[in-house]
Amino acid sequence: MECKTTKIKKCAFLGGPGTGKTTLIKQLDVDYSMAGYASSVCLEFARTYIIRYGPPTSIFEQFLLYEGQKQLEGELSHCDIIFGDNATVMSYVYGLMLCNYQDPKEVYALMKLYEWAMKDISDYQIFYIPREFAFHTDGVIYQNEDMAIQVDHKIQDFLDIMNVPYTIVGGDLEARLKIVKEKIGFIPKRDCAFTPAKA
């Protein structure tokens, strides 16, 4: 029996809410799937959590979000490549914003989230999406623009302070697609040309 030994490539697109991450990863999935890759989109578990339970207000909820994101990614282990608009490391970033530093239990929880983040970070190829478009809410995003910008800064600070390699992906959708494809490689595994059947 032949076993699949190739490690899945996990591309994580990080940035605050409303930066265009989901639009980008959906188009990447289409392009790579059409080119013959076993690709998939891994949407953030936090979105489903917020719809069901409301916005997280406690650092301890970040452990649930971490496990949910981890499970979603695990369910796509059959793929060559997955494109995610989140990563397990984001639980630590949001933990930084929720932590009551006067409470030893919350500080300990933050330390555990940090430990898990640093354990997972090498599993991802990280892309950072800067805020280039006007902020708008979609009914699920609960942050206002000021908070969204704060999230942007927390993410980039985390990546820089921890010396995590990442690629900044800016511009319009076409420019962003080009940057990502050049970084991770885009060699079609099959002919993408579509020839309609003759009547």
KAWORA-V788644 format. One line per field, one symbol per residue. ss: DSSP state (h for helix, s for strand, l for the rest). phi: phi as a letter, one per 30 degrees, with the letter a starting at -180 (. if undefined). A space follows every 10 residues. Layout:
ss->???
phi->???
This chain:
ss->llllllllss ssssllllll hhhhhhhhhh hhhhllllss ssllhhhhhh hhhlllllll hhhhhhhhhh hhhhllllll sssslllllh hhhhhhhhll lllhhhhhhh hhhhhhhhhh hhhsssssll llllllllll llllhhhhhh hhhhhhhhhh hllllsssll llhhhhhhhh hhhhllllll lllllllll
phi->.dcdcdddcc cccclddicj ddeddddddd dddddjddca ccdddedddd ddcjddbbdd dddddddddd dedddcdddd abcccaaedd dddddedcdc ddcedddddd ddddeddddd eddcccbccd dbcddbccjc ecdddddddd dedddddedd ddhddacdcb jdedddeddd dddcjbceca dddccdddd
